[in-house]
Amino acid sequence: PDEIMYNSILDGCAKQHRVDEALKVLDEMRASGIAPSNYTLSILVKVLGHARRLPQAFEMVENLSKQHGFRPNVQVYTCLVQACVHNRQLEKALSLHDTMVADVGCAVDDKFY
């Protein structure tokens, strides 16, 4: 399997709100030597947010991006904002905009708004 296959499976887990299965797929993906991408990360943030595991979503963003050497992009931040809103953390959602622009250098797009 390649990254596309793993991301498709993760997306299926997310659509069915199967968090634990998604995390197992991530472990299998990494064990196979396939690095997660921003797309992978955005799927994981969605599934964790819907499961009301917001702190774990933020940890996932921090840990995976550091471990695999990439910066979260606007799609990941958009998913984080949506997860915050879903978890009734509106102040945190609003503060992500400032973090995106100032610290990370992401430019917001129309999906963000």
Contacts in CASP RR format, 6 or more apart in sequence:
PFRMAT RR
TARGET T0000
AUTHOR 0000-0000-0000
METHOD contacts of the structure
MODEL  1
PDEIMYNSILDGCAKQHRVDEALKVLDEMRASGIAPSNYTLSILVKVLGH
ARRLPQAFEMVENLSKQHGFRPNVQVYTCLVQACVHNRQLEKALSLHDTM
VADVGCAVDDKFY
1 29 0 8 1.000
1 32 0 8 1.000
1 34 0 8 1.000
2 34 0 8 1.000
3 29 0 8 1.000
3 34 0 8 1.000
3 35 0 8 1.000
3 36 0 8 1.000
3 37 0 8 1.000
3 40 0 8 1.000
6 25 0 8 1.000
6 28 0 8 1.000
6 29 0 8 1.000
6 34 0 8 1.000
6 40 0 8 1.000
7 37 0 8 1.000
7 39 0 8 1.000
7 40 0 8 1.000
7 43 0 8 1.000
9 25 0 8 1.000
10 22 0 8 1.000
10 25 0 8 1.000
10 26 0 8 1.000
10 40 0 8 1.000
10 43 0 8 1.000
10 44 0 8 1.000
10 47 0 8 1.000
11 43 0 8 1.000
12 18 0 8 1.000
13 19 0 8 1.000
13 21 0 8 1.000
13 22 0 8 1.000
13 25 0 8 1.000
13 47 0 8 1.000
14 22 0 8 1.000
14 43 0 8 1.000
14 44 0 8 1.000
14 46 0 8 1.000
14 47 0 8 1.000
14 50 0 8 1.000
17 47 0 8 1.000
17 50 0 8 1.000
17 51 0 8 1.000
18 47 0 8 1.000
19 47 0 8 1.000
19 48 0 8 1.000
19 51 0 8 1.000
19 53 0 8 1.000
22 43 0 8 1.000
22 44 0 8 1.000
22 47 0 8 1.000
23 44 0 8 1.000
26 36 0 8 1.000
26 40 0 8 1.000
26 44 0 8 1.000
29 36 0 8 1.000
29 40 0 8 1.000
30 36 0 8 1.000
35 68 0 8 1.000
36 44 0 8 1.000
36 64 0 8 1.000
36 68 0 8 1.000
37 70 0 8 1.000
38 70 0 8 1.000
38 72 0 8 1.000
38 73 0 8 1.000
38 75 0 8 1.000
38 76 0 8 1.000
39 75 0 8 1.000
40 64 0 8 1.000
41 60 0 8 1.000
41 61 0 8 1.000
41 64 0 8 1.000
41 65 0 8 1.000
41 72 0 8 1.000
41 76 0 8 1.000
42 75 0 8 1.000
42 76 0 8 1.000
42 78 0 8 1.000
42 79 0 8 1.000
44 57 0 8 1.000
44 60 0 8 1.000
44 64 0 8 1.000
45 57 0 8 1.000
45 60 0 8 1.000
45 61 0 8 1.000
45 76 0 8 1.000
45 79 0 8 1.000
45 80 0 8 1.000
45 83 0 8 1.000
46 79 0 8 1.000
46 82 0 8 1.000
46 83 0 8 1.000
48 54 0 8 1.000
48 56 0 8 1.000
48 57 0 8 1.000
48 60 0 8 1.000
48 83 0 8 1.000
49 57 0 8 1.000
49 82 0 8 1.000
49 83 0 8 1.000
49 86 0 8 1.000
49 87 0 8 1.000
50 83 0 8 1.000
50 86 0 8 1.000
52 86 0 8 1.000
52 87 0 8 1.000
54 83 0 8 1.000
54 84 0 8 1.000
54 87 0 8 1.000
54 89 0 8 1.000
57 80 0 8 1.000
57 83 0 8 1.000
58 80 0 8 1.000
61 72 0 8 1.000
61 76 0 8 1.000
61 80 0 8 1.000
65 71 0 8 1.000
65 72 0 8 1.000
71 104 0 8 1.000
72 104 0 8 1.000
72 106 0 8 1.000
73 106 0 8 1.000
74 100 0 8 1.000
74 106 0 8 1.000
74 107 0 8 1.000
74 108 0 8 1.000
74 109 0 8 1.000
74 111 0 8 1.000
74 112 0 8 1.000
75 111 0 8 1.000
77 96 0 8 1.000
77 99 0 8 1.000
77 100 0 8 1.000
77 104 0 8 1.000
77 106 0 8 1.000
77 112 0 8 1.000
78 109 0 8 1.000
78 111 0 8 1.000
78 112 0 8 1.000
80 96 0 8 1.000
81 93 0 8 1.000
81 96 0 8 1.000
81 97 0 8 1.000
81 112 0 8 1.000
84 90 0 8 1.000
84 92 0 8 1.000
84 93 0 8 1.000
84 96 0 8 1.000
85 93 0 8 1.000
97 108 0 8 1.000
97 112 0 8 1.000
100 106 0 8 1.000
100 108 0 8 1.000
100 112 0 8 1.000
101 107 0 8 1.000
101 108 0 8 1.000
END
